[in-house]
């Protein structure tokens, strides 16, 4: 299908940047107006993204090209199926998170809300930029932009702890991006181009040793954001950020940008065949497996709910990497689909953690006795998504598990089935105590009854929980992530086996 | 052999005909939807919910029972939910085997729900109970009616989760602990099952529940792993040794109707899975079976089934024996019944094992196992319900603290008696029939290859049956006979069980007796159910013979075995009471049980997570931060240097400013001097100069006057004397000029001396001033600059370069080296 030249990709990025400007101009004097900008930008961005959906869904592409920066590498945007997958997800969840943010920030009377919304808008713009980037260079620019724009959100509380976390964040992520830069330079010097291609661009260039070294550079670079162990340290400490930030950025946008970049490198820079030829999949899969298990073990030891969720995120992100690293169609489908499944479930869990904090001020699981009885709707959604995380059948997580396990067997590596199932058990083990405390313990005396939060907070929770059920119940319905993921896999591997 | 039985047997071996019908789906959907409906309605009206819940279970039972005609003819019902949107199209296949278990499941569920009407009145969270009870019913039927492993797995996993809520219903700490154990073992089992399903799917390419033995022939010992995983998965739910540990904790703590369902029905989902695994998936298909075990090329396939069967027989034997020993030592009636559930599951598992071990001749084992599933569901739920009825009225579960209740609760006593007879296998009650079949099966297994160990197994079988009788009759005697203990007397008159309870217990009692008297009634479906596996005609004919001639059960041999069992039971009971063997449980060390080791394992694991792993994580994180801090540490000296320079600047500036002080003073002094000078000048100008000026002026004036006078005089003198004016002029000059000059000179002197003071005295004053400053600072009078300099030299310590700055320098070197090495590496790799 011929690519369509259109300004829409640029518009999708520009709209949130414009929104950021407007938020800055409006300031806190007109807070309703300020939040109107956020919401309207979120909705219009979503509409722009969705307007590109049908063509991309049927295998088409949108291209927006500008000037060349270095010979052969321009500041170009391109929307293919994989871009659409990521941008569709993050722009949709931005709407949801915006609604939640408004409820959350107002309930807690947070300070510096203008800075918060502004940074948020920039973050989302960068995320979409990462999704739409046509080449590694453009991706890198937005990637750096995302890192920096997230910083004000992490240090939002401005406590010493938050500042320390912010510093840690910058140390980890800016340090890692040097590796990407180095990798990029080497790639360019080898091939003379950085543009992504469905079959990879590195095949036939350089010696195997070079390519292996280069791969390590890329894995360290993108893997830091994707929180592969032992590069995950920044993620749990970044949990000092306000909950909506943790929800969208540390469950969806930022960490998934790392995963997205890694997938771009694996399938669009290296290509499936070259990866298989070099045997790079297995080491990465092993690293991912270790992360899956060990992060789950860490999660077990946390009492702070958000920290537990953070370690769970670390573990779940490696599901995606594992799926991608196995290099078989089913596994790749499982990995890519998990970007969406994990996003919906984890964002709900974070939202619930935030709602609990807003309503009761509690952060630790051991304090959450009986909150399921006082906040029934919130905790039911929590329980659904927690079960989904563990891959209990009718929820979205099961679809992932199914494809990943099949993929592992396709790849002839049944050991990864064991990894996935062990992880599922550990998931139950660490998600069970909050549910257990919530529903089967008596609430403290004097706890408010019917303590569900306002609909600003509750609506996003319920919506995302429903989405994660539907994604598990009818995953093959048209226009669902699974369908889009199969389009992606078809493009990079020529269809399901 | 009669013609009829031959005909029936033939019908079984012929391929079963398939019916397409959505009844199975409805049987699952009705309780599923009904559960939510009941919950919603229950928030408004409890009575309406109770009625609805019972109506739903009756409707479900009706739906399941409506499949009976097809089943009796040995047919199958299949249905596929077609949907393009789901991951998988769930299929439902009902064969007589599944049907029979589903039938008894929905039957017992219906009665338990009726029973709950009155029992649950003294429990909290009733709405939740009905919601999850009905949901569990739906998914339990789902397990039984599912047509493929995938659908089955989904329902199986859900059953563990939904029934968890029933287990922990009372929310007491012990219930919570039991629930936790239940959930974890259930989920672990589920995951083992899932792993097995993945492997099966991968190697056979199908998820159908059918004979896969041939497809799995090529994968070597992996097939045993798959089988083991499946056995663990299903066995965890079935209470199979050694994954039974949750059962004695979980079943007693649940509310009685739920206990009855858990023990009577839900564990059967696990047993069902074991049968499907052992007797279907891992057994050769019909066409092989027809050739029998003698055909060489199928020998390996048969060997697999035989091996698995042998292991399963022993699992069954161990399960039944150890559980009955523990059951004998219980005080809590419900806990005792829970142990009996494990023990009876042992019989059932042994039946599955015998069927596989005997291969084509295993029809007896399968029929016995299935029959025992049905019977156990009936008498075990009846036992739980009677115990629950007593508990409902007396609030006491410890059998040693009960007694003499038969007068006040005659109906309950009768029901328990019948159920005890049933579980003990007394002829005339249902347990006898299935136990006879199972006994035949184990004896036949012994004769099959003449394995002496299996002969020993048969003895264990009989002793276990005796123990079952002993412990159950003990419960009956202690509960209903004898004298009332004090704590019961305190209650006063004990009311009989309420009507709904009586209905439930009565229906169970009726079915126990009915099956006991007319065993062929159930056999008419049990026999088609053996179509699970294509058994040889001979075996099925043997069964069908029983069906047409029910009295064959009551042969001298069968009754003899039964009476042996009862005799052993009697001996155990009497000696046990006599020597106090029934209180040994507390004497058994905890480490003797499997449970202890699971607990240890879990504890150690959690410890491992909390301590070393997390500590390790913290260390890794610390290492990062240390690295970052180390980097910062290196940066710090440079920052410090920067700061030092800055400080030096500031210091310099301050010093400069300090210096500026005296300078300013100097400046001021100079200024003052100027001013003074100016003043002096002005003074000079005003004073002497003016005076001088005045003087001059005066002089001029005088001179002029004099001149005038001189001029006048000479004119006058000239008139008189010509030189008189000069003389006048001379005399005037001589009188005035001298003082004027003195003033002038003295003024000049003053100016010069003042200038001299400015040049010489000011430096002196400046030095003095500095000394003054220094002496003020040190608090000591400093007499001279040289002294100060000496002191300064003494006190000053030259600073060495900081260690950090050395580090910084090293860092720079290291960075340079690293860059160089990277450069060389790149050059090498990239061939620049």
Interface residues (C-beta under 8 A of the other chain):
Chain A: X168 X171 X172 X186 X189 X190 X206 X207 X209 X210 X213 X230 X233 X237 X294 X297 X298 X300 X301 X387 X390 X392 X393 X394 X399 X401 X402 X405 X406 X409 X410 X414 X417 X418 X421 X422 X424 X425 X428 X429 X432 X436 X440 X441 X442 X473 X474 X475 X476 X477 X482
Chain B: X83 X84 X85 X86 X87 X153 X154 X157 X158 X161 X168 X171 X176 X179 X180 X183 X184 X187 X188 X191 X192 X194 X195 X198 X199 X201 X202 X606 X608 X609 X610 X613 X614 X617 X620 X621 X624 X625 X628 X826 X829 X830
